[in-house]
Amino acid sequence: MNRIDILYEIYHRAGCRGFITLYQLETETGLSGSALRSLLEDLKSELLIYEHPEGFQVSSEGMHYCKTRWI
């Protein structure tokens, strides 16, 4: 699984306004939290996702990317 697959999971599960927790991502992807963390940090540095206390959310820039790729 790569960072784009992780972005897809966040986009698909959380939508444009929701959040997905690290635990939910672990369950959905089968990856450990430490394996996910490096991929999530890459997505954050590219400004495609935000991290909140509630979980992870796709950013506005990320929404544009997701919509051009998967819709």
C-alpha positions, 0 to 999 in steps of 0.5 A: 500500500502506498500513500495514494492508497491511504489518501483514497481510504481517507477520502472514501471513508471520511468524505469531505467533512468527516474524519477517520482515526488512526485506529480505523485506518489500521483496521481498514488497511491492515497496516500498523500505526507506525507504518501508516504514520510515515505515509500520513506524514508524507500526505500532510507535508504535501498538504493533502490531509490535515490531522486533527484531534478527531482524526485525519481529514482530506484538505481542500487541495486534497479534495481537488486531487481526489476528485480529479483522480477518482470521480 
